[in-house]
Every structure is written in C-alpha cells, then in structure tokens.
Amino acid sequence: MTKTSRVRRVVLDVDIPSRISIVDLANEIMKVPGVRAVNITVEETDVDVLGLVVIVEGDGIDFEELKRVIEHHGAAIHGVDQIIVGDYIIEYPFRPARR
C-alpha cells in the first residue's frame, strides 16, 4: 500500500489451522501499520481447521502487510468480504431479506 492509503476497515474470510492461537494471530495483526483494532470470530470449526471472520479497523492499514502476517501464521485468505477506504467509515445499511 502507498503511504497515502486510507484503508479503514477490512473484513476477511480466513481459514487457519486449529493448532494456531487466534489470540496470537490477533496480537500480531495489531502490529501491522495503521491497525487500531482487531476482531476475530470463529464461524466454523473442524478437527484441523478454523473458519474465521477477521475484521480489522484503523487508519491507513497496510493491506499487503496484513495479508503477509496472516499468511505467515499458516492461514489462507479465501476472500475480502468488505473493504472501506476514505476519510470515514460508511456502514452497510441493514436490508430485510427478500421474499
């Protein structure tokens, strides 16, 4: 990312080996430049793998370094579910399910 990057929120779909501590992963993510807060939620569990939603917020998050830290811990990023860039965070509006 460039120094002018204004990445404020990233939501990632991540799989990680179940032997890896999500506390350790969260603490390592906090060291990424621009990161101010981390939320890791376990969505799925398997014998060998945890399916995670990783939410990172901050100002000027270094996205490439974020990916590197996550992958360094043996995790696989399956997708970027949300990314917010700019001077402030725009929340996604709630929409009732279509019938």
VOFI-106821 format. One record per residue (C-alpha): residue number from 0; residue in three letters; z, y, x. Coordinates in Angstrom, 3 decimals, padded with zeros to 6 digits, always signed. Example, Ala and Ser with C-alpha at 12.3 -4.5 7.8 and 13.67 -1.06 7.14 Angstrom:
residues 2
> 0 | ALA | +007.800 | -004.500 | +012.300
> 1 | SER | +007.140 | -001.060 | +013.670
END
This chain:
residues 99
> 0 | MET | +000.000 | +000.000 | +000.000
> 1 | THR | -000.575 | +003.514 | +001.143
> 2 | LYS | +002.229 | +005.993 | +001.675
> 3 | THR | +001.067 | +007.796 | -001.475
> 4 | SER | +001.578 | +004.687 | -003.629
> 5 | ARG | +003.582 | +005.368 | -006.789
> 6 | VAL | +004.228 | +001.774 | -007.882
> 7 | ARG | +007.348 | +001.937 | -010.052
> 8 | ARG | +007.558 | -001.467 | -011.762
> 9 | VAL | +006.093 | -004.875 | -011.056
> 10 | VAL | +006.581 | -007.953 | -013.256
> 11 | LEU | +005.560 | -011.211 | -011.614
> 12 | ASP | +005.221 | -014.828 | -012.775
> 13 | VAL | +006.591 | -016.827 | -009.844
> 14 | ASP | +007.332 | -020.483 | -009.081
> 15 | ILE | +009.866 | -021.241 | -006.358
> 16 | PRO | +011.315 | -024.482 | -005.014
> 17 | SER | +014.610 | -025.189 | -006.791
> 18 | ARG | +016.387 | -025.533 | -003.435
> 19 | ILE | +015.873 | -021.789 | -002.783
> 20 | SER | +018.645 | -019.448 | -003.931
> 21 | ILE | +017.428 | -016.773 | -006.344
> 22 | VAL | +020.348 | -014.619 | -005.142
> 23 | ASP | +018.988 | -014.771 | -001.582
> 24 | LEU | +015.483 | -014.016 | -002.844
> 25 | ALA | +016.724 | -011.007 | -004.834
> 26 | ASN | +018.624 | -009.662 | -001.817
> 27 | GLU | +015.520 | -009.984 | +000.382
> 28 | ILE | +013.361 | -008.233 | -002.226
> 29 | MET | +015.869 | -005.350 | -002.230
> 30 | LYS | +014.926 | -004.740 | +001.431
> 31 | VAL | +011.280 | -004.018 | +000.540
> 32 | PRO | +010.477 | -000.319 | +000.942
> 33 | GLY | +010.635 | +001.552 | -002.369
> 34 | VAL | +012.609 | -001.113 | -004.264
> 35 | ARG | +015.637 | +000.191 | -006.182
> 36 | ALA | +016.426 | -002.756 | -008.497
> 37 | VAL | +015.533 | -006.442 | -008.936
> 38 | ASN | +015.862 | -008.726 | -011.967
> 39 | ILE | +015.088 | -012.431 | -011.551
> 40 | THR | +015.184 | -014.572 | -014.676
> 41 | VAL | +014.733 | -018.339 | -014.717
> 42 | GLU | +012.270 | -019.152 | -017.509
> 43 | GLU | +011.627 | -022.829 | -016.723
> 44 | THR | +013.386 | -025.495 | -014.699
> 45 | ASP | +012.066 | -028.687 | -013.213
> 46 | VAL | +013.530 | -031.087 | -010.681
> 47 | ASP | +011.706 | -029.409 | -007.810
> 48 | VAL | +010.573 | -026.014 | -009.141
> 49 | LEU | +011.998 | -022.988 | -010.946
> 50 | GLY | +009.661 | -020.840 | -013.039
> 51 | LEU | +010.766 | -017.228 | -012.637
> 52 | VAL | +010.029 | -013.817 | -014.038
> 53 | VAL | +010.629 | -011.319 | -011.233
> 54 | ILE | +010.975 | -007.674 | -012.269
> 55 | VAL | +011.107 | -005.066 | -009.519
> 56 | GLU | +011.619 | -001.345 | -010.083
> 57 | GLY | +011.673 | +001.588 | -007.719
> 58 | ASP | +009.517 | +004.415 | -006.456
> 59 | GLY | +006.631 | +003.736 | -004.107
> 60 | ILE | +007.191 | -000.026 | -003.986
> 61 | ASP | +005.282 | -001.598 | -001.098
> 62 | PHE | +003.437 | -004.227 | -003.157
> 63 | GLU | +001.940 | -006.060 | -000.164
> 64 | GLU | +005.370 | -006.361 | +001.475
> 65 | LEU | +006.842 | -007.528 | -001.838
> 66 | LYS | +004.259 | -010.315 | -002.018
> 67 | ARG | +004.887 | -011.238 | +001.617
> 68 | VAL | +008.670 | -011.524 | +001.115
> 69 | ILE | +008.285 | -013.692 | -001.996
> 70 | GLU | +005.713 | -015.998 | -000.395
> 71 | HIS | +007.810 | -016.213 | +002.810
> 72 | HIS | +010.509 | -017.879 | +000.691
> 73 | GLY | +008.087 | -020.653 | -000.297
> 74 | ALA | +007.287 | -019.152 | -003.686
> 75 | ALA | +003.900 | -018.960 | -005.376
> 76 | ILE | +002.952 | -015.857 | -007.340
> 77 | HIS | +000.943 | -017.019 | -010.362
> 78 | GLY | +000.211 | -013.606 | -011.764
> 79 | VAL | +001.062 | -009.964 | -012.121
> 80 | ASP | +002.179 | -009.601 | -015.739
> 81 | GLN | +002.805 | -005.862 | -015.550
> 82 | ILE | +002.441 | -003.052 | -013.061
> 83 | ILE | +003.400 | +000.566 | -013.652
> 84 | VAL | +002.189 | +003.326 | -011.365
> 85 | GLY | +002.782 | +007.064 | -011.695
> 86 | ASP | +005.381 | +009.765 | -011.914
> 87 | TYR | +007.391 | +007.946 | -014.597
> 88 | ILE | +007.632 | +004.609 | -016.402
> 89 | ILE | +005.740 | +004.166 | -019.648
> 90 | GLU | +007.401 | +001.478 | -021.746
> 91 | TYR | +005.209 | -001.017 | -023.569
> 92 | PRO | +005.613 | -000.409 | -027.316
> 93 | PHE | +007.014 | -003.208 | -029.450
> 94 | ARG | +004.383 | -004.649 | -031.755
> 95 | PRO | +005.245 | -007.073 | -034.553
> 96 | ALA | +003.446 | -010.411 | -034.393
> 97 | ARG | +000.127 | -010.507 | -036.179
> 98 | ARG | -000.108 | -012.793 | -039.176
END
